[in-house]
């Protein structure tokens, strides 16, 4: 992407919004756009004290409008808030006391390029929550964060290597019907057209 990043500012109070606008207006890498601008924002900056119901509504509203890259400027964040923020489209978090114009501009540019930017302590908390979720919720169900069970991953890996249903069944000691059912389940879950589409999808998304 070339040129300044179109950015939409949202703040819980007019003073914060005015401060953000004044700080970022002259940044050459950013182009501030209004809420009703004809030019869509690539990144939104949302400044709030805490992630209350009103803030979550703002975040989800931005995602519903097609702006799914959000930089959250905030004072405090609980573990549950962190999960809610990520689920609502937040890809970068900046503490208010660190939110200089330069740091915000760098973070927005990274977000526009598809990069995530979390403070080290926040990232560590997120990884701990992911680990707990894997251990207590997914593993007992035979699932992983890929969304595939071990059996599904094994079948798709062999399908990706060009083996047909009979070969896959023989190699894994499954019945043909089991293999067919597994492939059907995956195509249905991800709303894919057929086996070939399923193989292409899981390879592209790095699921196998």
Secondary structure as UniProt FT lines:
FT   STRAND          5..11
FT   HELIX           14..24
FT   TURN            25..26
FT   TURN            28..29
FT   STRAND          30..33
FT   TURN            35..36
FT   STRAND          43..47
FT   HELIX           53..64
FT   TURN            65..66
FT   STRAND          70..74
FT   HELIX           79..87
FT   TURN            88..89
FT   STRAND          90..95
FT   HELIX           96..98
FT   HELIX           101..112
FT   TURN            113..114
FT   HELIX           120..133
FT   HELIX           134..138
FT   HELIX           139..141
FT   TURN            145..146
FT   HELIX           150..160
FT   TURN            161..162
FT   HELIX           165..172
FT   HELIX           176..189
FT   TURN            190..191
FT   HELIX           195..204
FT   TURN            205..206
//
